[in-house]
Amino acid sequence: MPKFFVKTSQINNNKIQIIGEDVKHITQVLRVKKGENLNICNVDDGTNYLTTIDQINKDEILCNILKQIEGSSETNVKVTIFQGLPKADKMEYIIQKNTELGVKSITPVVMKRCVVKIEPKDITKKIERWQKIAESAAKQSGRDTIPIIENPITVQELCKKTNEFDVLILAYENEQQNTLKKELKKIKNAENLKIGVIIGPEGGLDIQEVNMLLESGAKAVALGKRILRTETASIMIISNIIYEYEI
C-alpha cells in the first residue's frame, strides 16, 4: 500500500486527519475500510506513523496513531537536478523516476537548445502538475519527503548557485578526461553531502553555456562511451550516486 502524506496541522491528540484527493483514492480506488491500517508520513518532518482508520466521512478520514515507525527511506545525500527543459512527457518521466530514486528537488533550466518554451502565464499550472507527479511518485515509492519542483531558471541564474553545493556536476558529452566516477571519488566526506546535477535538453548544451558553468565552478563529467538521452542521463547519474553513498 502506498504511503500517504499529511502536514503537522493535520496531526492532533494522537489522531491524523486525511483530506483532499487522498480521501477518494483511499475509499474508491484502494477500497480501504474502517479498522484497516494506513502508513502515514508527516511531510513537514519525515516522521512515519502506523495508523488505523477510525472514521470515514465524505471529505475526511480520521485515523488513530498506533505507533511511530522508526527509520527513514531517504538517502543521506541531498541531490538537486537542474534539468534543461525538455518536452512535456519527458519532463514528467524525469520527475517521476528521479523522485523514486530519492532526489530532493528538481529545477527546470531554460537553455539555448531547449526544444520547448514555457509561457510565463503557464508556469504556475506546469509547476502544479509536476508537483503532483512528484507527490504521486513519492507516495508509491515510500518516500518520507516530496521533492520540490522549482520554478524555471536561466543558465545565468544557475551559475550563481554553485556555492550551494559540495559539487555541481555537469553531464557533458564532449568531456574526454573527467568521469562521474572520478568526480565522486574526490569527495571525502559524504555526511550531509549536497550534490547538484546539470543535464542538458534534447538539443544538448551550447558551448557558451558550458563555459559559463565551468567558470562558475561546475565540474564537467563524461557518462561513458555512449551518448544518453536527456531523460536517461539524470537517472544514470542518480543511480551511481546512490550506489556510491547509500548502497
VOGU-3710 file (C-alpha; in Angstrom, 3 decimals, decimal comma):
1> mpkffvktsq> 0,000/0,000/0,000  1,353/3,465/-0,861  2,267/5,945/1,826  0,053/8,987/2,430  1,337/12,441/3,333  -0,110/14,914/5,821  1,072/18,178/7,359  1,736/18,808/11,048  -1,541/20,760/11,251  -3,419/17,526/10,424
11> innnkiqiig> -1,998/15,691/13,448  -3,643/16,327/16,813  -4,289/14,356/20,024  -2,996/11,065/18,627  -5,238/11,384/15,577  -4,421/12,160/11,949  -6,821/13,832/9,534  -6,649/12,913/5,844  -8,289/15,343/3,429  -8,360/16,228/-0,255
21> edvkhitqvl> -7,853/13,799/-3,138  -6,428/11,133/-0,815  -9,903/10,527/0,647  -11,272/9,491/-2,744  -8,181/7,412/-3,523  -8,345/5,523/-0,235  -12,083/4,859/-0,320  -12,819/4,412/-4,033  -9,561/3,130/-5,518  -7,964/1,187/-2,679
31> rvkkgenlni> -11,359/0,478/-1,075  -9,875/0,577/2,403  -12,433/0,222/5,214  -12,768/1,376/8,807  -10,434/-0,570/11,074  -7,788/-1,162/8,409  -4,250/0,203/8,695  -2,600/3,039/6,790  1,036/4,165/6,656  1,063/7,956/7,017
41> cnvddgtnyl> 4,011/10,338/6,885  4,265/13,881/8,229  5,709/15,639/5,193  6,943/18,521/7,362  9,403/16,443/9,403  9,522/12,990/7,761  8,006/11,136/10,742  6,155/7,935/9,776  3,156/6,507/11,602  1,274/3,229/11,517
51> ttidqinkde> -2,398/4,125/11,922  -5,812/2,515/11,885  -8,850/4,140/10,280  -11,329/5,351/12,902  -13,833/7,349/10,831  -14,570/7,699/7,116  -16,548/10,755/6,104  -17,269/12,361/2,720  -14,473/14,921/2,936  -12,106/13,437/5,505
61> ilcnilkqie> -10,738/10,285/7,059  -9,699/10,213/10,715  -7,023/7,759/11,797  -5,759/6,735/15,216  -1,989/6,581/15,613  -0,895/3,091/16,652  2,828/3,773/16,744  5,641/5,799/15,238  7,636/3,879/12,647  11,374/4,142/13,155
71> gssetnvkvt> 13,847/4,566/10,310  13,868/6,604/7,126  13,613/5,847/3,429  15,574/8,973/2,486  19,124/8,978/1,149  21,937/10,583/3,147  22,878/12,677/0,104  20,834/15,694/-0,973  20,725/15,776/-4,764  19,247/18,596/-6,818
81> ifqglpkadk> 18,704/18,130/-10,550  18,956/21,127/-12,874  17,204/19,825/-15,958  17,429/21,555/-19,321  13,750/21,954/-20,184  12,625/19,003/-22,362  9,298/18,132/-23,930  6,402/17,718/-21,501  6,224/13,910/-21,495  9,973/13,634/-20,917
91> meyiiqknte> 9,896/16,105/-18,024  7,144/14,125/-16,360  9,155/10,921/-16,768  12,270/12,597/-15,356  10,357/13,843/-12,309  8,688/10,508/-11,663  11,784/8,326/-11,913  14,139/10,654/-10,053  11,606/11,010/-7,261  11,637/7,243/-6,937
101> lgvksitpvv> 15,439/7,313/-6,800  15,498/9,856/-3,972  16,333/13,346/-5,308  15,486/16,310/-3,078  14,475/18,829/-5,744  14,274/19,370/-9,491  14,710/22,746/-11,192  13,888/23,218/-14,902  16,518/25,314/-16,688  15,841/27,361/-19,816
111> mkrcvvkiep> 18,759/26,748/-22,190  19,558/27,875/-25,733  18,842/24,492/-27,309  15,604/23,755/-25,470  13,010/22,499/-27,939  10,061/23,815/-25,931  9,325/27,117/-24,243  7,029/27,810/-21,319  4,976/30,986/-21,454  5,092/32,972/-18,190
121> kditkkierw> 1,312/32,648/-17,844  1,600/28,838/-17,927  4,401/28,404/-15,362  2,191/28,099/-12,279  -0,028/25,495/-13,924  3,010/23,496/-15,095  4,660/23,530/-11,675  1,433/22,388/-10,007  1,141/19,446/-12,399  4,800/18,471/-11,986
131> qkiaesaakq> 4,497/18,740/-8,199  1,535/16,349/-8,243  3,583/13,868/-10,284  6,368/14,103/-7,703  3,900/13,593/-4,859  2,350/10,549/-6,518  5,772/9,002/-7,143  6,858/9,766/-3,573  3,779/8,018/-2,190  4,219/4,958/-4,384
141> sgrdtipiie> 7,922/4,588/-3,598  7,536/5,098/0,145  9,470/8,358/0,399  9,454/10,386/3,612  9,512/13,689/1,728  8,177/15,020/-1,557  10,796/16,558/-3,881  10,252/20,233/-4,592  9,749/21,206/-8,219  11,137/24,719/-8,512
151> npitvqelck> 10,255/27,454/-10,983  12,337/27,512/-14,183  15,608/29,453/-14,080  18,170/30,597/-16,653  21,736/29,351/-17,022  22,942/32,701/-15,668  20,881/32,159/-12,517  22,170/28,610/-12,242  25,766/29,857/-12,309  25,071/31,797/-9,106
161> ktnefdvlil> 24,105/28,602/-7,241  27,475/26,850/-7,413  28,381/27,662/-3,816  25,219/25,975/-2,561  26,684/22,531/-3,315  29,686/20,448/-2,351  29,956/19,624/-6,040  27,969/20,718/-9,093  28,210/18,042/-11,778  27,725/18,928/-15,440
171> ayeneqqntl> 26,938/15,979/-17,715  28,764/16,876/-20,930  29,138/14,576/-23,927  32,347/16,254/-25,148  34,238/15,805/-21,880  37,199/13,492/-22,580  39,109/13,170/-19,312  36,944/13,538/-16,217  34,285/10,941/-15,473  31,440/10,770/-12,988
181> kkelkkikna> 33,287/8,004/-11,162  36,430/10,139/-10,795  34,462/13,161/-9,578  32,588/11,174/-6,942  35,827/9,604/-5,705  37,182/13,089/-4,963  34,516/13,609/-2,296  35,931/12,571/1,070  33,046/13,243/3,452  29,563/12,067/2,459
191> enlkigviig> 27,838/13,371/5,600  25,212/15,996/4,738  26,552/15,996/1,195  24,856/18,299/-1,305  25,252/17,476/-4,989  23,865/19,426/-7,934  23,445/17,683/-11,293  23,097/19,636/-14,545  21,529/17,914/-17,557  21,132/19,473/-20,990
201> peggldiqev> 17,879/19,367/-23,030  17,219/17,267/-26,158  19,351/19,602/-28,255  22,341/19,320/-25,938  24,407/22,017/-24,263  25,584/25,127/-26,078  29,363/25,662/-25,753  28,862/29,165/-24,338  26,619/27,745/-21,628  29,188/25,050/-20,867
211> nmllesgaka> 31,939/27,635/-20,498  29,773/29,788/-18,227  29,012/26,841/-15,975  32,632/25,694/-15,829  33,810/29,203/-14,984  31,300/29,324/-12,136  32,720/26,121/-10,653  30,733/23,261/-12,199  32,621/20,033/-12,948  32,108/18,534/-16,409
221> valgkrilrt> 31,938/14,747/-16,471  31,600/12,079/-19,127  28,928/9,419/-18,601  30,536/6,668/-20,640  31,185/5,786/-24,250  27,618/6,336/-25,413  25,519/9,492/-25,679  22,483/9,304/-23,407  19,084/10,866/-23,956  18,193/13,753/-21,664
231> etasimiisn> 15,618/11,595/-19,843  18,218/8,861/-19,267  21,211/10,929/-18,148  19,901/12,049/-14,760  18,686/8,549/-13,913  22,132/7,159/-14,703  23,863/9,787/-12,532  21,496/9,487/-9,562  21,746/5,691/-9,647  25,532/5,918/-9,449
241> iiyeyei> 25,403/8,446/-6,611  23,096/6,160/-4,635  25,386/3,197/-5,294  28,409/5,189/-4,134  26,953/6,677/-0,945  23,923/4,641/0,103  24,012/1,004/-1,016
//
